[in-house]
Amino acid sequence: MDEAVIPLGAIKGRGSATRLAHRFERDSRGAFDDGWDTLGEAAAQAGEPPPTEVIWETARSAISTNDSPDVGFDRSINPYRGCEHGCIYCYARPTHSYLNLSPGLDFETKIIAKRNIADLLRSELARKSYRPAPIAIGSATDCYQPVERELRLTRAVIEVLREARHPLTLVTKSSGVERDLDLIAPMAAQGLASVSVTITTLDADLARRLEPRAAAPHRRLRILRTLAEHGVPCAVSLAPQIPFLTDDMEQVLEAAWEAGARGAFYHVLRLPWEVSPLFRQWLELHYPQRAQRVMARIHDMRGGKDYDSDFATRMKGSGPWAQLIAQRFRQATARLGFNRERLHLDTTAFRPPSLGGQACLF
């Protein structure tokens, strides 16, 4: 008897349609087994999205370092692992595999929260050997995803950095950042903070499918406007650029400039490890007529593969299509005035925080 195939359908409120098996998993699963009581179309018809589960973790360190030549920072803080926003393209999805969790639905519904992140940061900044440099917050998963509203781990991190007069940058797709303007705006006035807002497209329908729990495009423009009105240096991230999907780069840049962004950057789509089958599955579900063309152009930019991890090309790709995207970006940003001045955050005001949790008076 032939194996029954479960039709692939969207699960309401989530980016992934399945609980994808991963490379460290011992028990193999069917390609369309999502790990819930209902699958595919049945879940969509049920009307209730899979709930979010917070898993508390006692972390061993707060600051992660990297020496990647194509990354513009050497240290970062991520209060969470996993992200409720459910962006199908998220390159951080495979990190859930190391926890023996699915990079698919588990990544979106089982959020690891580092309960001691602020205390660890305080201890690490207080070390005599520590030398300040801007810390990127939320570089892997969004530091203002929905659970932050209650858990407030990101706010606790920023409070420590404010006390230490330590520079920070953060990137988000969430209006949650507005809650912390009472901390971020004064730091920005001292040259200690900048914020980037990701806007991949102005097409609300595409954004809803691509990034199902992130803020709508028009709301992200309002975030930029609010940041700029409070004197916070802000940039727009157009990452990732996906051929035949996110094709309104110039319009995004124009709207972001009007909203107050003065910096801009982009990356092309990356499909490492389990992100590749997840993205292919998503394409076949939402844009079956374009799926073949999209993947063909991705292969054009990745030397015939889904992904190439070479530092020289992994962010921007290679070949004619990558060059075309780069040319469009250069021309649009030059015309509008983006990136004319490089932002330098101040590291000279740093002072080690008090280990007792109280700010120093002198």
N, C-alpha and C positions, 0 to 999 in steps of 0.2 A: 504494500500500500504506500502511495506517495505521502510524504510528510506534509501535513497541513500548514499552509502559509497564512499567518495572521496579517490582514491588511494594515499597512502603515498609516497611522493617522495622528494628528496633532493632539497633544495633551494640553488641556486648557491651562494657560498661564505659565507654561514652561517652554524653554527653547528646545530641549531634547525630546525626541519622541520615544526613546527606549532607554533602558538601563543597559548600556553597552558593556559587554565583557571587556576586560583589560588584560594587559600582557603579564600581570603578576597573579592573575586569578587561577586557582587550581581547578575549580568546577566550571566546565564550559557551559555556556548558555546559548539558546537559540538567538539568531540575529535580531529578532523582534521581541524578545522577552524583556519587558520593562521593569520587572521586579515588583509590581504592584498588583492589587487584586483585579484591576481592570486594565486592559491593554488598548493601545491605539485608539480607534474611533470610539470604542465604548467609553474610554475615559473622557474624551471630548464631549460626548453626549451626556455624561453624568453631571457635568456642570461644576464639579468641585475639583480644583487643582490639587495635586499631591501636597500635603502640608510640609512646612519647613521644620526640621529638627535641629536644635542647637546642641552640639557636642562640646563640652568644656575641655580645654587642654591646658595643662600647666607647661608652658614653654620653657625651653632651656636658655634661649637668648632672644633679644628683641631686635637687634640690628643685624640684617643680613648684608654681606658684602659681595661684590662681584668685580671682576677685572675684565669684563667683556669690552672690547674696543669699540663696539657699535652701540653701546648704551651710554647715555649722557650723565650717569651718576654712578658712584661706586658703593653706595650704601642705601638701604631701604628698610622700611618697616611695613609689615602686613599683619594687621590685627586679626585677620580672618583667613581661613583656607576654605575654598569653595565660595560660590557667589550666587545669590538668589536672582540676580538680574538675568541669568540664563542665556547670555550672548552665545550663540552657537559657534562663533569663531574663536572663542577665548582660548588662547594658547596655554593658559594655566590649568586647563581641565585635566591633563594627564597627571598632575600632582596628586590627585585623589587616588590614582592607582597605587601609589606607595602606601596608602592607608588601607589597601584592599577594598576600596570603594569604587563605584563606577564613575568614570569621567563624564557619563551622561547625566541621568536624573539625580544620582547621588551627589554630584558636584553642585547641583542647584538646590537640593533639598536637605542635605546633611552638611551643615555649616560648622566648621571647627572654629571655636572662639578661644583666643588665648587670654585666659582670665588674668594672668599676672603680667601682661605686656607692659603696662605703665611702670610697675615697680622694677621690672627688669631694665627698662630703658633708663630709669633714674640711676640705677646702680652702674650701668655701663657708661653713662655720661660722666659719672662722678670719679671714674678711674683716672689716676694721675697720667696714665699713658694715652688717654683719649685726646685726639685732635679733631676739631670740628670741620665738617664739610656738609653741604646741603644733604638732607635726608629726604628721600622720595617716599611718600606714604601712599599705599594702595597701588603700587606698580604691578602687582600680580592680580589681585582681586580687589574689587571696589571697596574702599574703606568706608563708604557711606551707603552700602547696601541696606535693605530694609531692617535687618536685625539690629543695626547700629542705633536705630531710634530708641530702643529699650536698653541695649547693652552699654552703649556710650564708651566703648573701648577706644575708638578713634579720638574722641574728645579728651579722654584721659591722657592719651599720648601727646596731643597738642598742648595740653596744660603743662606737662613736664617740659616740653620744648620751649614754651613761652617763658617759664621760670628760668630756664638755662640760657635764654636769649640765643637759641640755636636755630639756624635757618632750616626751612622746610619747603618742599614742593609737594603738591598732591594732584592727582588726576582722578576725575570722577564723572559719572553719568547721572548723578543724583542731586536733587534739590536739597538733600540733607545737609550739604555743605553750608547752606545759608544759616542753619541753626548755630553754627560755630563762628559766625562773623564777629561776635564779640571778642573772640580770641584771635582770629586770623587777621582782621582789619588792623588792629593796633600793631601786630607783628609786621604786616606789610608796610606800615608807615615807618617802621624802623629798618626796612630793607631785609626782613627776615622771612618773608613768605610770598609764594606765588601759587596760582591754581590754574590747572588746565581742565577744560571740559571737553569730553569726547562727543563729537557730532559726526557720525558716519554718513548721514543722509538727511535731507529735509522731507523725504517721502515718509509720511506717518505710517502708511500701511506696511512698507518695507521694514521700517524701524521696529514696528510692533512684532513682526515675525522674527527679525534678526536679533533683537534685544528685548525680549518680551516683558521684563519687569523693570527696565530702566525708564527714566523720564522720557516723555515725548519730545521730539525735536524742538517744537516751539517753546517748551518749558526749559530746555537746556539753553536756548538763546536768552531766556529771561534770567537764568542763573548767571550767565556771562554779564548781562546788563547790571544785575544787582552787585556782582563782584566789582565791576568797574566803578559803579557809583559809590562804593565804599572804599575806593582807592587801592583795591587789590590788583596787582599786575596779573593779567590772565591771558591764556593762550587757548587756541582751539586745536584739538587733536582730531585728525580725519582718519584715524586708524581703526580698522584696516580698510584699504581700498580694494574692492572686489570687482573685477571686470564684468560688465554687463549687469551689475546690480547697483553699486554705489557710483552712479555715473553723473552726479550733480556736484562735483567738487567745487566748481567755480561759484555756484549759487550758495553753497555752504560757507565758503570763505567770505563772500559778500555780506551774508547775513551776520556772520560772526564779527566781522569788522564793524558793522553798523551797531552791534550790541556792545562793543567795547573791547574785544580781543585785539591784542597787538602782536601776539606771537602765534605761529602756526607750524604744525608738523604732521607727518603722515608716515605710515608703514603700509606695505602691501600685505595681503592675507598670508598668514602662516598656518600650515596644517601639520604640526608635528604629532607623531604617535597616534593616539586615538582620536585626535581632532579631525583627522582626515575622513575616517568612515562616518563619524557623526555629521560632518558638514555635507558629505555626499548624500547621506540619508535625508538631511534637511532640504537639500536642493531638489531631490526627487519628489519630496513631499510638497514643497511650496512653489517651486518653479521648474517643473519637469520639462517644459519646452526649452528652457535655457540651460539646463544642467550640463549638457555635453559641451556647449560653447564656453560656459564659465570654466569648466575644468580644463578645457583645451588651452585657454588663455593662461590659466594658472601654471600649466605645464610649460607654456612658452616662457614664463618668467622664472621657472625653477629648473631649467635644464632638462625638461622632459619628465620631471618627477612631481609628486604632490608637494614635497618640501625638500629644501636644501639648507642644512644648518651652517653652511660656510658663513663666517662672520662678515666677509666682504659683501655678501649679497642677501643675507637672510631677511634684512629689514626692508630693502628696496627692490629686491629681485634683479634680474638681468634680462637682456634681450630687448627687442623693439617695443614690446608692450610696456615693460618697466620704464624704458626711456620715454615713452609717450606720456605716461603718468607723471614722471618727474618733470617733463617739459611743461605740461599743463600747470603743475603746482608752482613751478618757478615763475611762469608768466603771470599767473593770477596773483600770487603773493607780491610780486614786484609792482604790478599795476595798482594794487590796493594799498601797499605800504607796510605789509607785515615784515617782521624780523629785521627791521632797520637798525634797531638798537638791541644789543645783547644784554640780557638781564644778569646782573651780578649780585648775588645775595651776600650779605655781610656775615663774615665768620669772626670778626675781631671783637664783637661784643660778648662772645660766649663766656659764661661762667658756670662751673660745675654746680649742679643742683644739690640742695641739701638732702642728705640721706634720710633725714627725719621727716621729709615731706613738706617742710616749711621753707619759704623763700628766704634767701639771705638778705639782711638789712644793709650790709656794706659790701 
